[in-house]
Amino acid sequence: MTSQVDGQDHEITDEDLVAGVAGGSYRAVCGAWVSPASLTAPPGRPCVACATELTPAPTLASYEQHSRSVRRAVSAWLRICSTTVQGSVRRGAPSWT
């Protein structure tokens, strides 16, 4: 949902979406309160905090893991975050990088 206040696309859970209908203000995954922009407004840039909350950093299952597998896990996580941020450019939103 694009925020009218900061112009970012925030992620909102189904429970928070239902809870916010009465007041018109919704709590995003990152904790920000979102007053939705007009439905005709173009999507804003993705909220990095929401993307990080939805795609947490990989953790080490044990300290015995091989360093190559750890680098691959971190690389995959960074690729997902990068794709999330770069996706706004493909949708026609202004680039913030």
N, CA, C and O atoms as a GROMACS GRO file, in nm:
protein
  388
    1MET      N    1   0.085  -0.117   0.000
    1MET     CA    2   0.000   0.000   0.000
    1MET      C    3   0.090   0.124   0.000
    1MET      O    4   0.181   0.135   0.082
    2THR      N    5   0.064   0.214  -0.090
    2THR     CA    6   0.143   0.336  -0.099
    2THR      C    7   0.097   0.436   0.005
    2THR      O    8  -0.022   0.466   0.017
    3SER      N    9   0.193   0.487   0.082
    3SER     CA   10   0.162   0.583   0.188
    3SER      C   11   0.150   0.724   0.131
    3SER      O   12   0.230   0.765   0.047
    4GLN      N   13   0.051   0.794   0.176
    4GLN     CA   14   0.030   0.933   0.136
    4GLN      C   15   0.137   1.022   0.200
    4GLN      O   16   0.171   1.126   0.144
    5VAL      N   17   0.189   0.982   0.315
    5VAL     CA   18   0.283   1.064   0.390
    5VAL      C   19   0.424   1.058   0.332
    5VAL      O   20   0.484   1.162   0.303
    6ASP      N   21   0.479   0.935   0.314
    6ASP     CA   22   0.617   0.924   0.269
    6ASP      C   23   0.632   0.876   0.125
    6ASP      O   24   0.744   0.871   0.074
    7GLY      N   25   0.522   0.839   0.059
    7GLY     CA   26   0.526   0.799  -0.081
    7GLY      C   27   0.587   0.662  -0.105
    7GLY      O   28   0.613   0.626  -0.220
    8GLN      N   29   0.609   0.585   0.000
    8GLN     CA   30   0.668   0.452  -0.014
    8GLN      C   31   0.559   0.345  -0.018
    8GLN      O   32   0.451   0.363   0.037
    9ASP      N   33   0.591   0.233  -0.084
    9ASP     CA   34   0.504   0.116  -0.084
    9ASP      C   35   0.536   0.033   0.039
    9ASP      O   36   0.646  -0.022   0.051
   10HIS      N   37   0.442   0.024   0.131
   10HIS     CA   38   0.459  -0.054   0.253
   10HIS      C   39   0.383  -0.185   0.241
   10HIS      O   40   0.281  -0.194   0.173
   11GLU      N   41   0.434  -0.287   0.308
   11GLU     CA   42   0.366  -0.416   0.314
   11GLU      C   43   0.279  -0.417   0.439
   11GLU      O   44   0.322  -0.376   0.547
   12ILE      N   45   0.155  -0.465   0.423
   12ILE     CA   46   0.060  -0.469   0.534
   12ILE      C   47   0.002  -0.610   0.541
   12ILE      O   48  -0.042  -0.664   0.440
   13THR      N   49   0.002  -0.668   0.661
   13THR     CA   50  -0.052  -0.803   0.678
   13THR      C   51  -0.204  -0.799   0.666
   13THR      O   52  -0.266  -0.694   0.678
   14ASP      N   53  -0.262  -0.915   0.641
   14ASP     CA   54  -0.407  -0.924   0.627
   14ASP      C   55  -0.478  -0.880   0.755
   14ASP      O   56  -0.581  -0.813   0.750
   15GLU      N   57  -0.422  -0.919   0.871
   15GLU     CA   58  -0.484  -0.883   0.998
   15GLU      C   59  -0.484  -0.731   1.018
   15GLU      O   60  -0.583  -0.674   1.062
   16ASP      N   61  -0.371  -0.667   0.986
   16ASP     CA   62  -0.364  -0.522   1.001
   16ASP      C   63  -0.450  -0.449   0.899
   16ASP      O   64  -0.499  -0.340   0.925
   17LEU      N   65  -0.468  -0.510   0.783
   17LEU     CA   66  -0.554  -0.451   0.681
   17LEU      C   67  -0.698  -0.449   0.729
   17LEU      O   68  -0.768  -0.348   0.714
   18VAL      N   69  -0.744  -0.558   0.786
   18VAL     CA   70  -0.881  -0.566   0.838
   18VAL      C   71  -0.897  -0.472   0.957
   18VAL      O   72  -0.999  -0.404   0.969
   19ALA      N   73  -0.797  -0.468   1.045
   19ALA     CA   74  -0.806  -0.383   1.164
   19ALA      C   75  -0.807  -0.234   1.129
   19ALA      O   76  -0.867  -0.154   1.202
   20GLY      N   77  -0.742  -0.196   1.021
   20GLY     CA   78  -0.732  -0.054   0.987
   20GLY      C   79  -0.847   0.001   0.906
   20GLY      O   80  -0.855   0.122   0.885
   21VAL      N   81  -0.937  -0.084   0.861
   21VAL     CA   82  -1.048  -0.038   0.776
   21VAL      C   83  -1.134   0.065   0.848
   21VAL      O   84  -1.177   0.163   0.787
   22ALA      N   85  -1.161   0.045   0.974
   22ALA     CA   86  -1.249   0.136   1.048
   22ALA      C   87  -1.189   0.275   1.060
   22ALA      O   88  -1.260   0.374   1.045
   23GLY      N   89  -1.060   0.284   1.087
   23GLY     CA   90  -0.997   0.414   1.108
   23GLY      C   91  -0.933   0.474   0.985
   23GLY      O   92  -0.904   0.593   0.983
   24GLY      N   93  -0.909   0.392   0.882
   24GLY     CA   94  -0.847   0.441   0.761
   24GLY      C   95  -0.697   0.455   0.768
   24GLY      O   96  -0.635   0.511   0.677
   25SER      N   97  -0.637   0.404   0.875
   25SER     CA   98  -0.493   0.408   0.892
   25SER      C   99  -0.447   0.265   0.921
   25SER      O  100  -0.508   0.195   1.002
   26TYR      N  101  -0.339   0.224   0.856
   26TYR     CA  102  -0.296   0.085   0.864
   26TYR      C  103  -0.154   0.076   0.916
   26TYR      O  104  -0.071   0.161   0.887
   27ARG      N  105  -0.125  -0.030   0.996
   27ARG     CA  106   0.009  -0.053   1.047
   27ARG      C  107   0.084  -0.141   0.951
   27ARG      O  108   0.040  -0.252   0.920
   28ALA      N  109   0.199  -0.093   0.902
   28ALA     CA  110   0.281  -0.168   0.807
   28ALA      C  111   0.368  -0.268   0.882
   28ALA      O  112   0.383  -0.262   1.004
   29VAL      N  113   0.426  -0.360   0.806
   29VAL     CA  114   0.514  -0.462   0.863
   29VAL      C  115   0.633  -0.396   0.934
   29VAL      O  116   0.680  -0.448   1.036
   30CYS      N  117   0.681  -0.284   0.882
   30CYS     CA  118   0.796  -0.214   0.942
   30CYS      C  119   0.757  -0.135   1.067
   30CYS      O  120   0.846  -0.085   1.136
   31GLY      N  121   0.629  -0.124   1.097
   31GLY     CA  122   0.582  -0.051   1.215
   31GLY      C  123   0.530   0.089   1.185
   31GLY      O  124   0.473   0.153   1.273
   32ALA      N  125   0.546   0.136   1.063
   32ALA     CA  126   0.497   0.269   1.026
   32ALA      C  127   0.346   0.267   1.011
   32ALA      O  128   0.287   0.166   0.974
   33TRP      N  129   0.284   0.380   1.042
   33TRP     CA  130   0.140   0.394   1.020
   33TRP      C  131   0.119   0.454   0.882
   33TRP      O  132   0.178   0.557   0.849
   34VAL      N  133   0.034   0.391   0.803
   34VAL     CA  134   0.015   0.430   0.663
   34VAL      C  135  -0.124   0.488   0.643
   34VAL      O  136  -0.224   0.424   0.674
   35SER      N  137  -0.127   0.610   0.591
   35SER     CA  138  -0.251   0.668   0.540
   35SER      C  139  -0.245   0.648   0.390
   35SER      O  140  -0.161   0.708   0.323
   36PRO      N  141  -0.332   0.564   0.335
   36PRO     CA  142  -0.318   0.526   0.194
   36PRO      C  143  -0.336   0.644   0.098
   36PRO      O  144  -0.418   0.733   0.120
   37ALA      N  145  -0.257   0.639  -0.008
   37ALA     CA  146  -0.269   0.738  -0.116
   37ALA      C  147  -0.388   0.698  -0.203
   37ALA      O  148  -0.444   0.589  -0.188
   38SER      N  149  -0.424   0.785  -0.293
   38SER     CA  150  -0.533   0.759  -0.386
   38SER      C  151  -0.504   0.634  -0.467
   38SER      O  152  -0.388   0.604  -0.497
   39LEU      N  153  -0.607   0.560  -0.502
   39LEU     CA  154  -0.588   0.439  -0.582
   39LEU      C  155  -0.538   0.471  -0.722
   39LEU      O  156  -0.487   0.383  -0.792
   40THR      N  157  -0.551   0.595  -0.764
   40THR     CA  158  -0.502   0.634  -0.896
   40THR      C  159  -0.356   0.677  -0.893
   40THR      O  160  -0.295   0.699  -0.998
   41ALA      N  161  -0.299   0.690  -0.773
   41ALA     CA  162  -0.158   0.730  -0.760
   41ALA      C  163  -0.068   0.615  -0.802
   41ALA      O  164  -0.099   0.499  -0.774
   42PRO      N  165   0.042   0.644  -0.870
   42PRO     CA  166   0.133   0.536  -0.910
   42PRO      C  167   0.200   0.476  -0.786
   42PRO      O  168   0.212   0.544  -0.684
   43PRO      N  169   0.241   0.350  -0.794
   43PRO     CA  170   0.307   0.289  -0.679
   43PRO      C  171   0.436   0.363  -0.644
   43PRO      O  172   0.509   0.408  -0.732
   44GLY      N  173   0.462   0.374  -0.517
   44GLY     CA  174   0.584   0.439  -0.471
   44GLY      C  175   0.700   0.341  -0.466
   44GLY      O  176   0.685   0.224  -0.501
   45ARG      N  177   0.814   0.390  -0.421
   45ARG     CA  178   0.930   0.301  -0.409
   45ARG      C  179   0.905   0.207  -0.291
   45ARG      O  180   0.840   0.246  -0.194
   46PRO      N  181   0.957   0.085  -0.297
   46PRO     CA  182   0.934  -0.011  -0.189
   46PRO      C  183   1.001   0.034  -0.059
   46PRO      O  184   1.110   0.091  -0.061
   47CYS      N  185   0.937   0.008   0.051
   47CYS     CA  186   0.992   0.036   0.182
   47CYS      C  187   1.099  -0.069   0.212
   47CYS      O  188   1.069  -0.189   0.217
   48VAL      N  189   1.221  -0.026   0.232
   48VAL     CA  190   1.331  -0.118   0.257
   48VAL      C  191   1.311  -0.191   0.390
   48VAL      O  192   1.344  -0.309   0.402
   49ALA      N  193   1.258  -0.122   0.489
   49ALA     CA  194   1.236  -0.184   0.620
   49ALA      C  195   1.132  -0.297   0.610
   49ALA      O  196   1.150  -0.401   0.673
   50CYS      N  197   1.026  -0.277   0.534
   50CYS     CA  198   0.926  -0.383   0.514
   50CYS      C  199   0.988  -0.502   0.440
   50CYS      O  200   0.965  -0.617   0.477
   51ALA      N  201   1.065  -0.473   0.336
   51ALA     CA  202   1.129  -0.581   0.259
   51ALA      C  203   1.224  -0.660   0.347
   51ALA      O  204   1.232  -0.782   0.335
   52THR      N  205   1.296  -0.592   0.435
   52THR     CA  206   1.388  -0.661   0.525
   52THR      C  207   1.314  -0.746   0.626
   52THR      O  208   1.358  -0.856   0.659
   53GLU      N  209   1.201  -0.697   0.675
   53GLU     CA  210   1.122  -0.775   0.770
   53GLU      C  211   1.065  -0.901   0.704
   53GLU      O  212   1.058  -1.007   0.768
   54LEU      N  213   1.024  -0.890   0.579
   54LEU     CA  214   0.965  -1.005   0.510
   54LEU      C  215   1.070  -1.104   0.462
   54LEU      O  216   1.039  -1.221   0.443
   55THR      N  217   1.194  -1.058   0.441
   55THR     CA  218   1.302  -1.144   0.395
   55THR      C  219   1.418  -1.127   0.492
   55THR      O  220   1.512  -1.054   0.464
   56PRO      N  221   1.412  -1.194   0.607
   56PRO     CA  222   1.516  -1.175   0.706
   56PRO      C  223   1.651  -1.230   0.659
   56PRO      O  224   1.657  -1.318   0.573
   57ALA      N  225   1.756  -1.179   0.716
   57ALA     CA  226   1.891  -1.224   0.682
   57ALA      C  227   1.909  -1.369   0.723
   57ALA      O  228   1.855  -1.412   0.826
   58PRO      N  229   1.983  -1.444   0.646
   58PRO     CA  230   2.005  -1.585   0.682
   58PRO      C  231   2.088  -1.594   0.810
   58PRO      O  232   2.176  -1.512   0.836
   59THR      N  233   2.057  -1.695   0.888
   59THR     CA  234   2.131  -1.717   1.011
   59THR      C  235   2.212  -1.845   0.997
   59THR      O  236   2.179  -1.933   0.918
   60LEU      N  237   2.316  -1.854   1.072
   60LEU     CA  238   2.397  -1.975   1.070
   60LEU      C  239   2.326  -2.084   1.148
   60LEU      O  240   2.292  -2.066   1.265
   61ALA      N  241   2.303  -2.198   1.084
   61ALA     CA  242   2.240  -2.310   1.153
   61ALA      C  243   2.337  -2.364   1.259
   61ALA      O  244   2.295  -2.403   1.368
   62SER      N  245   2.462  -2.365   1.227
   62SER     CA  246   2.563  -2.403   1.325
   62SER      C  247   2.695  -2.339   1.285
   62SER      O  248   2.713  -2.302   1.169
   63TYR      N  249   2.784  -2.327   1.378
   63TYR     CA  250   2.914  -2.266   1.346
   63TYR      C  251   3.000  -2.358   1.261
   63TYR      O  252   3.106  -2.317   1.214
   64GLU      N  253   2.956  -2.485   1.240
   64GLU     CA  254   3.032  -2.580   1.161
   64GLU      C  255   3.004  -2.571   1.011
   64GLU      O  256   3.065  -2.644   0.933
   65GLN      N  257   2.913  -2.482   0.971
   65GLN     CA  258   2.880  -2.471   0.829
   65GLN      C  259   3.001  -2.426   0.750
   65GLN      O  260   3.083  -2.348   0.799
   66HIS      N  261   3.011  -2.475   0.632
   66HIS     CA  262   3.121  -2.437   0.544
   66HIS      C  263   3.102  -2.293   0.499
   66HIS      O  264   2.990  -2.251   0.472
   67SER      N  265   3.210  -2.218   0.489
   67SER     CA  266   3.201  -2.076   0.456
   67SER      C  267   3.140  -2.053   0.317
   67SER      O  268   3.076  -1.950   0.296
   68ARG      N  269   3.159  -2.144   0.224
   68ARG     CA  270   3.102  -2.129   0.090
   68ARG      C  271   2.949  -2.131   0.096
   68ARG      O  272   2.884  -2.051   0.029
   69SER      N  273   2.892  -2.220   0.175
   69SER     CA  274   2.746  -2.226   0.184
   69SER      C  275   2.692  -2.100   0.253
   69SER      O  276   2.583  -2.054   0.220
   70VAL      N  277   2.767  -2.047   0.348
   70VAL     CA  278   2.725  -1.924   0.415
   70VAL      C  279   2.726  -1.808   0.315
   70VAL      O  280   2.632  -1.729   0.310
   71ARG      N  281   2.832  -1.798   0.235
   71ARG     CA  282   2.840  -1.692   0.134
   71ARG      C  283   2.726  -1.705   0.033
   71ARG      O  284   2.670  -1.604  -0.009
   72ARG      N  285   2.692  -1.827  -0.006
   72ARG     CA  286   2.581  -1.847  -0.100
   72ARG      C  287   2.448  -1.803  -0.039
   72ARG      O  288   2.367  -1.741  -0.108
   73ALA      N  289   2.427  -1.834   0.088
   73ALA     CA  290   2.302  -1.794   0.154
   73ALA      C  291   2.292  -1.643   0.162
   73ALA      O  292   2.186  -1.586   0.134
   74VAL      N  293   2.400  -1.578   0.201
   74VAL     CA  294   2.400  -1.432   0.211
   74VAL      C  295   2.384  -1.370   0.073
   74VAL      O  296   2.312  -1.271   0.058
   75SER      N  297   2.450  -1.427  -0.027
   75SER     CA  298   2.438  -1.376  -0.164
   75SER      C  299   2.295  -1.385  -0.214
   75SER      O  300   2.244  -1.292  -0.277
   76ALA      N  301   2.229  -1.498  -0.186
   76ALA     CA  302   2.089  -1.515  -0.228
   76ALA      C  303   2.000  -1.412  -0.159
   76ALA      O  304   1.911  -1.355  -0.221
   77TRP      N  305   2.025  -1.388  -0.030
   77TRP     CA  306   1.945  -1.291   0.044
   77TRP      C  307   1.964  -1.151  -0.013
   77TRP      O  308   1.867  -1.077  -0.031
   78LEU      N  309   2.090  -1.114  -0.042
   78LEU     CA  310   2.117  -0.983  -0.100
   78LEU      C  311   2.055  -0.968  -0.239
   78LEU      O  312   2.008  -0.860  -0.274
   79ARG      N  313   2.053  -1.075  -0.317
   79ARG     CA  314   1.991  -1.072  -0.449
   79ARG      C  315   1.841  -1.048  -0.437
   79ARG      O  316   1.784  -0.973  -0.517
   80ILE      N  317   1.776  -1.111  -0.339
   80ILE     CA  318   1.632  -1.091  -0.318
   80ILE      C  319   1.604  -0.946  -0.278
   80ILE      O  320   1.512  -0.883  -0.331
   81CYS      N  321   1.684  -0.893  -0.186
   81CYS     CA  322   1.665  -0.754  -0.143
   81CYS      C  323   1.689  -0.658  -0.259
   81CYS      O  324   1.615  -0.561  -0.276
   82SER      N  325   1.793  -0.684  -0.338
   82SER     CA  326   1.824  -0.599  -0.452
   82SER      C  327   1.712  -0.601  -0.555
   82SER      O  328   1.676  -0.497  -0.611
   83THR      N  329   1.656  -0.719  -0.580
   83THR     CA  330   1.546  -0.732  -0.675
   83THR      C  331   1.424  -0.656  -0.625
   83THR      O  332   1.352  -0.594  -0.704
   84THR      N  333   1.400  -0.660  -0.494
   84THR     CA  334   1.287  -0.588  -0.437
   84THR      C  335   1.303  -0.438  -0.457
   84THR      O  336   1.208  -0.369  -0.495
   85VAL      N  337   1.422  -0.388  -0.433
   85VAL     CA  338   1.447  -0.244  -0.447
   85VAL      C  339   1.448  -0.204  -0.594
   85VAL      O  340   1.389  -0.103  -0.631
   86GLN      N  341   1.513  -0.283  -0.680
   86GLN     CA  342   1.521  -0.252  -0.822
   86GLN      C  343   1.387  -0.269  -0.892
   86GLN      O  344   1.367  -0.212  -1.000
   87GLY      N  345   1.294  -0.345  -0.834
   87GLY     CA  346   1.164  -0.366  -0.896
   87GLY      C  347   1.087  -0.238  -0.915
   87GLY      O  348   1.004  -0.229  -1.006
   88SER      N  349   1.112  -0.137  -0.831
   88SER     CA  350   1.039  -0.010  -0.845
   88SER      C  351   1.076   0.060  -0.974
   88SER      O  352   0.994   0.134  -1.030
   89VAL      N  353   1.197   0.039  -1.024
   89VAL     CA  354   1.238   0.103  -1.148
   89VAL      C  355   1.160   0.045  -1.265
   89VAL      O  356   1.118   0.118  -1.355
   90ARG      N  357   1.139  -0.085  -1.262
   90ARG     CA  358   1.065  -0.150  -1.371
   90ARG      C  359   0.918  -0.108  -1.372
   90ARG      O  360   0.854  -0.108  -1.477
   91ARG      N  361   0.863  -0.072  -1.257
   91ARG     CA  362   0.723  -0.030  -1.250
   91ARG      C  363   0.705   0.116  -1.286
   91ARG      O  364   0.593   0.165  -1.287
   92GLY      N  365   0.813   0.186  -1.314
   92GLY     CA  366   0.802   0.324  -1.354
   92GLY      C  367   0.812   0.423  -1.240
   92GLY      O  368   0.794   0.543  -1.262
   93ALA      N  369   0.839   0.378  -1.119
   93ALA     CA  370   0.854   0.469  -1.007
   93ALA      C  371   0.993   0.530  -1.012
   93ALA      O  372   1.084   0.473  -1.071
   94PRO      N  373   1.010   0.645  -0.951
   94PRO     CA  374   1.142   0.707  -0.952
   94PRO      C  375   1.245   0.621  -0.879
   94PRO      O  376   1.213   0.559  -0.777
   95SER      N  377   1.364   0.617  -0.929
   95SER     CA  378   1.471   0.538  -0.868
   95SER      C  379   1.530   0.615  -0.753
   95SER      O  380   1.550   0.736  -0.763
   96TRP      N  381   1.559   0.548  -0.643
   96TRP     CA  382   1.615   0.613  -0.526
   96TRP      C  383   1.756   0.565  -0.497
   96TRP      O  384   1.812   0.597  -0.393
   97THR      N  385   1.814   0.487  -0.590
   97THR     CA  386   1.951   0.439  -0.568
   97THR      C  387   2.050   0.528  -0.636
   97THR      O  388   2.170   0.504  -0.629
   0.00000   0.00000   0.00000
